[in-house]
Amino acid sequence: MAYHTAMYLFVFLPVVLLVYQLTPQKFKWAVLLGAGYIFFWSFSGKLLLFLIGTTLFTHYIGVWLSWLKCCCAGEAERTEKNERKAVKNRYKKKERLVLAFGIFMLMAVLAYLKYYNFFAQNANVVLGYTGLNFAFQAKQLLLPIGISFYTLQAIGYMADVYWEKIPAEKHLGKLALFLAFFPQIMEGPISMYSQTADQLWECRSLKRENLTSGAVRIVWGLFKKMLVADRLYVLVCEVFGHYAKYSGAVIAVAAIAYTVQLYMEFSGGMDIVIGSGKLFGVTLPENFRQPFASGNAAEFWRRWHITLGVWLKTYIFYPMSVSSIVKRWNRFGKRHVGKHLTKVGVSAIALFPVWICNGLWHGTGWNYVFYGMYYFTILLFGVAAEPARNKILAACHIDEEAFYWKITRILKTWVIIFVGELFFRADGLRAGFHMFRSMFRDFDLHIFWDETLLGFGLDQGDYLVIATGCLTVAVVGVIKERRLLGDAPLARMWTPARWVLYYALIFSVVIFGAYGIGYQQVDLIYAGF
């Protein structure tokens, strides 16, 4: 019952909307929570207990932290003024231990279920070199759907309670609904408690404008996934699955095709998710903002998978930036290596755990670790080279706002993205390096006008649909990026013209998507992360 299936779109979602609207206001939250658990159960069955267990545990940690804060306030009030700092420090230490315990327990479950076999396999390689007659046994572990997403949301909630950004939630049902809102379970976006919890709990009645905008967003997501991503899946699987047979331009095309496939599917999935939330009057955070208009890798990650980037920045980067390690390095660096190298060192200390976590979050394999370190290296190099870059631009009298320079930077960023996604999609790190080397061997541009590209399961009609779909998404992206039609262009459009666009979008999906010749349904990629 994935988001793009008929079961979700024409059975589950309409039934939930109907029951939600017919239910009295004070019980609507229970309808959404029940729908979330049913949706989760449809994929993971009894593994629903992991989600329920995470909810109960997270609620307990939040209440525990709140109780410690109340105890601290009460004791500080009864204590002499000169001793209050010691009281606060003592309770702050207890709160840190409680938060660390909460994070450790949630991460331990995630690490065991998702990473045990990966670490066991690599540990066995190391043990083999030592000559010890011992090896970790591989295990068949079942992974609950969306565990990476709801675990991060739970950790974020506990940290926000600790930092006093939000009060601890007393009503277990409200926290449960935040973690189990069914549109978000499979692929996110990763929300902070302050972003969505109150909206969900408010349980607004259905409104025509929300139903209309939500439905349009859903169809737009289906357009991206069914017309473009699912067609490119055929080419991508063929080349990446039999990479040893190919080289040169074919590998380059496959890397570009996978990048486009991933974007169209993930952003399309987010459109369906955000549209589903909008039906209920819930505004979920955006996960993409025209990422291919980025001028560098750092900007790309501010536009791509935005909620994961915000989570990593808030709960890993910022804490590391003010950690004792960084403070000690700052003191040392200012005395011995200068201001710029000190800044580079701070960036390295803060960025390294972010990108290790980013890589491992996406999957269990050395290619994912490499993917994280790839962007870590590029971003750190950008920080290190900034003074030299500025001097070169000034010496060459290059206007950074000039159109030619912006295009150059965007094309450079595309190369970085395509190479990164090549390793991301490859069947292991060795395969990634093999494909990368092969790309520079026998690079023949004739594949673009002979029939080579027709040998990957796609015909000329498929390529025409893909090109048209990409062009349509690109035009919409340019309009959004430049705000050519304002914030809500469809709402202000002449009604007949608006409905022409709606019907064109719907019929495109029906004719060239779900019922198009040669169409095959493809599982959501990010549901596996």
N, C-alpha and C positions, 0 to 999 in steps of 0.2 A: 504493500500500500504506500509506495513512495509518492512524493508530491506530484510527479508528472504522470501518474497512472490514472486510468479511468475510475478505479475503485476509490481513489482519494477525491478526485475532482467531481465525480458525478454521484457518488454514494456517501462516503464518509463526511466530506465537508458540508454538503447540503443538509444532511441529517443533523449534524452538530448545530448548524445555524438555526434550523427549525426548532430543535429542542431548546436551544439557548433562548430563542425569542419567546417561546411559550412558557418558560420557567419564570417564576416570580423573581424579582430583583435580588432579594437576599440570598437566593440559591444559585444564581447564574455562575458564580465562581466555581461551585461544585460541578457544574456541567462541563466547564472548561478543564477542570482538573481531571474529571473522569474521562473526558475525551483524550487528554494527554496520556493517561495511563493505558487506555485502550489502544491508542496509536503505538505506544512503546511496546505493549504486549504483542501486537501484531507482528513485530519484527523479532523480539527477544524473548517472548514467552515468560517463563518463570524468572528470567534475569531482571524482570521488573523489580524484584526485591533489592537489587543493587541501587536503583534510583530511590526507592523508598528509604532504604537504609542510609543513603547519603543525605537525604532530606532530614531525617530524624537526627542524625549525627550533627549536621550543620546547624540545625535549630538549637540543639543542646549547647554547642560551642558558643553560639551567639548569646544565649541566655547566661551562660557561665561568665562570659566577658562582661556582660551588662551587670551582673551581680557583683563582680569584682570592682567595677567602676563605682557602683553605689556604696560598697563597703569602704572604698578609698575616700570618697567624698564625705561619708559619715565620720570616719576616723579622723580625717584631716580637720574637720570642723571642731572636733573635741580636743584637738592637740594644740599645743602652744605654737605660735606663729613660726618660731625659729626651728621647729622640728617637723613642720609640714612637708618640707621638701624631701626629707628622708622617708616619710610615710608614702608620699607619691611615688618615689623611686622604687620602694619595696613592692608596692602594688603593680607598678608598671612592669617590673620584672616577672611577676606572677602572670600578668596578662600576656606578656611575650611568650612565656612557656605554654600557656593555654593555646595561643594562636599557633605556635610551632607544633604542638601536639595535633591540633586540628588539621593543619596542612600536611603533616607527615602521614597521618592516617589515610587521608583521601588520596595522596600521591602514592602511598604504598599499595593501595588497591589498584589504582591505575597502572602503576609500574609492573605489578605482578601479572595482571591480566594481559597487558599490551606488550610488555617488553621482556618478560621472563625468558622466552625462547631465544630472543635475540642475544641477551646477555649470557645465557647459558651456552649458546653456540660459540660465542667468542671466548668465554672463559675456558671452554674445553680445548680451544686452539692453544691458549696460553699454557694450560695444564699439560698438553701434549709435549710441549718443549721441555717441561720440567722433569718428565719421566715418571710422574706420579700415576699410579694405577687407580685413577678416579676420574669420573666424568659426570656432569650434570645430565639428567635425562630430559629429553624434550617432552612437553606436555600438550595435550589437546585442551586448550583453554577457550571457553566461549566468552566473547566480548559483547557486552550490552551495547545496543545502538546508541550513538551519541555520547558515550562516556567521557570522551575528551572535552566535549563542549560543556556538559552540565558540571563536570568536575571543576573546570576553570571558573564557571559562574559561582559555584559554592565557595571556592577559595576567595574569590573577589568579595563576596558578601562578608565572610569572616574578617577579612582584612579591613574592609570599610567600617565594620563595627569596632574593631580594635582602634582604628584611627579616628573614630567618632565622626565619620562622615555621615553615618546613618545610625539611628537607634536600633538596637536588637529587636527583631520582629517577635512579638509575643504570640501572634496567631499562627499556628503551625500550617494552617491551610493556605495562608497568603504566601509563605515561603515555598510551600510545595508547588503552588501554581506558578511561581516565578521559575522554578527549576524544571517544570514539566509542561509548560505551554506547548501544545503539540506542534505548531508550525516551526518551532525552534529546535526541537529535540534532535533531529537528524543532522542538520548542517549549520546550526547557528541561525542568526548572528549571535555572538557572545555578548550578552547584555550585562550591564551593571544593574544592581538592585534598584538604584535610584532612577534608572531610565525607564523601566517597564513595570515594576511591581505595583505601583499605585494605579497605573492605567488598567492593568489586568484586574485589580481588586475593585475598581470602580464599576466594571461590568455595565458599560453603556448599552442602551437598546440599539438595535440595528437601525441604521439610517440609510436613506437612498444614496446620498452622496458617497458614503463610505463603501457601500456595496458596489457602486459604479466604478470608483477609482480602484478599489481592491480587485475587481474582476478584470479591469483593463491591465493592471500590473501583472496579474497571473497569466493572462494570454500573452503579454509581452515576454514573460519568462519562458513560456512554452515555445514561442517563436524562436528565441535564441537556442534553446536546447534541441528542439526537434528538427528544425530546418538546418542548423549549422553543426552543432556539437555532435549529434548522433550520426551524421553523415561522415564527419571527419574521423570518427571513432574507427571506421573500417580501415582507412588509410594508416592511421596511427598504429593500430594493432598489427597490421601486416608488417610494417617496417621495423617497429620496435620489437616485435615478436620474432623476426628473422633478420636481425640487424647484420649478421655476418655476411648476408648475401648482397648488401647494398653499400654504396659509398657515395662520396661527392655530393652533388646537388640533391640527390634523393634523401640523404640524411638531413640536409639543411631544410628541405621541404617538410620532412616529418617533424623536425623540432618546431618549426613555425606552426605547422598544423596542430601539434599537441598544445602549444601555447594558446592558440585561438580556441581549440576545443575546450580546454580547461576554463578559459575565461567565459566563453559562451555558456558552458554548462553551469559553472558555479555562480556567475552573476545572474544567469537565468533562473537557477534554483532559488537564489536570494530574492529575485523578483516575485516568484511564486510564494515564498515564505512571507515576505513583507506584505504582499497583496492579501494573503490569507489573514494576517494579523489586522490589516486595515478593514477587512469585512466586519470585524468585531470592534472597530474603533480604537485599535491599539497600534501605535506608531512604533515600529521596531527600528533600531539603528541601522543606517545604511552600511553596506559592506564594501561598496565599490564607488569610485568617483573618477571615471574616465582615466584609468591607470596608464593607458598607452599614450596619453598626452604628457607624460612625465619627462622632465629634462634630465633626471639623474636617478640612480638607484634608490637613494633616500626618499625622494619624492614619490617614486613608484610604490614604495612600501607604506607611504602615507595615504595612498589611493587604492591599494589592493588589499583585500582581506582586512579592512580597516579595524574591525572590532578585535581581531586577534592582535594587531599591532598596538592598539590602545591598551589592551589588557597587559601585554608584555611590557609596554612602557610604564604603565601605572604600578604594576605589582612586582616588576623585576628591575627595570632600568632605573627608575627614580629611587627605590630603596638602595640599590647599589651605588648610585651617584652620591648619596650622603652617608655611605657606610664608613666604618673606621678605616678600612683599607684605602679608600679613596682619600680620606683626610690625611692619612700618613703619607701617601704618595704626593699629595699636594704640598705638604710641608717640605718633603725631601726634594721634589722636583723644582720648586721655586728657588731653592738654594743652590742646586747643582746642575740642572739641565736646561733651565730657561722656561719661559711662559708657554711657548708653542709645544715643546715636547711634553711638558706637564699636561697640557690639554689633550694631546694624543694619548698619553698614558691613561688619563681619566676615561677617555672614550673607549679605550681598549678594555679596561676593567669593567665598565658598565655594559658595553655591547656584547662581550663574549658570552656571558650566561644567557642573554636575550636570544642570540642566534643559535646557540646550542639547543636551547629549549624550542626555538622555532623549528629547527630541523627535525629533532626527535618527535615533536608533537605531530608532525605530518606522517610519520611512519617509522617502522623498525627496519633499518637497513643503513649501510654505510653511505649509500648515495644520498640519504636524507641528512646525515651528519655533514657530508661534504657540501650539500646544498646550503645548509646554515652557515658553514664556514666560508663558503664562496661569497655570500653577501656580507658576512662580517669583514672579510678582507677588503672587499670593494668599498664598503662604507668607511672603514678605518683609513684606507688609502686616500679617500676623498678628504677626510679631515687633515691627514698629514700633508697632502699636496696643496691645500687651499692657499697658503701664502704664495707658493711658486706659481700656481694657476693665476692668481690675481695679478701678479707682476707681468706674466706673459700676456695676459689680456690687455693690460695697460700699455705695455710696450708695443703691441701690435695694433693698438687703437681699435679694439673690437668692442662694438656695442652689444652688450648681452641681450638687449631688447630687440635687436634686429631680427627680422624674420628668418634670414638665412642661418643665423646662429642658433635660433630656437629649433629649427628643423634639424640641424646637425646634431644638436644635443639629444633630441628625441630619437633620431636614428641610432645614435650611439647607445642609448638606453635600450632600444629594441634588441640590439645585438647582445647586450648583457642579459636581458630577460630570456631570449631564445636559448642561449647557452645554458643558463641556469635551469630552465625547464627540460632541456635535453637530459641533464643528469638526474633531475627530479623524476622523470618518467622512466628512465632506463632500468632494465632488470638487473640492478646491482651496480656497484661502483665500477667494476671491471668493464661491464658492458657499456657504461657511460663513457669511460675513457676510450674504449674501442671505437664507439660511434663518433666521438669527438675527433679522433685521429683520422677516421675514415672520411670525414667530411672534407678534408683537404686533399683527398686522393681521387683522381679521375673525376674532377669537377666538370661536368659536361652540361652546358645550358640547353642542349638539344632536347632534354626531357620535357621542356616547356612547349615544344611545338611538334615533337613526334608523339607516338602513342604510349610512351612509357608510363605516364600518370594514369592511363586508363587500365593499367594492369593491377591496380590495387583495390578492385571491387567497386570503383566509382566510374560512372559514365559521364559524358559531356553534360547531360541534364543535371546530374548531381553537382558538378562543379559550377554550373550556372546558378543553381539554387544557393550554394554556399557563397558564391561571390555576391549575389544579390542580397543575401541575408547580412553578410559582413558590411556591405556598403550601407545598408539601411541602418544598422547599429552604429556605424561610424558617423553617419549624418546626424542621427539623434544625439550622439555623444558630442559632436561639435556644437550643436544647438544648445545643449546643456552647459558645456564648458564656457561658451561665450555668452550665455544667457541671452541669446538672440530674441527669444520669445517670452522673456520674463520667467517668473517662478512657476506659474501654473498655466502653460500655453493651451492645453486642451480645454480647460475650464472656460477660457475666454474666446475660444474658437467658435465661429459660426456653426450652429447646431447641425445643419445638414452636412457640412464638411467634416465635422467631428465624427459623425456616424459613418460617413464613407470610410474614414480611417479605421474605425472600430471593425467594420465588416471586412475591410481588406485584410486586417490583422487576423481575424477569426478564420476567414477562408484560406489564408496562407497556411495557417497551422493545420487546418483540416485536409486541404488538398495536398500540400507538399510535406506535411509533417506526419501526423498520426496515420493518415490513410494514403500517404504518398507511395509510389511504386518503389519497392526495395527497402522501405523503412523497416528498421528493427529497433525495438526498445532497448535502451542502454541504461544500466544502473548508474545512479549518481556517484560520481567520483569521490566527492568530499564526505559522503556518508561512510566511507571506509576509513576516514581519519579520526 
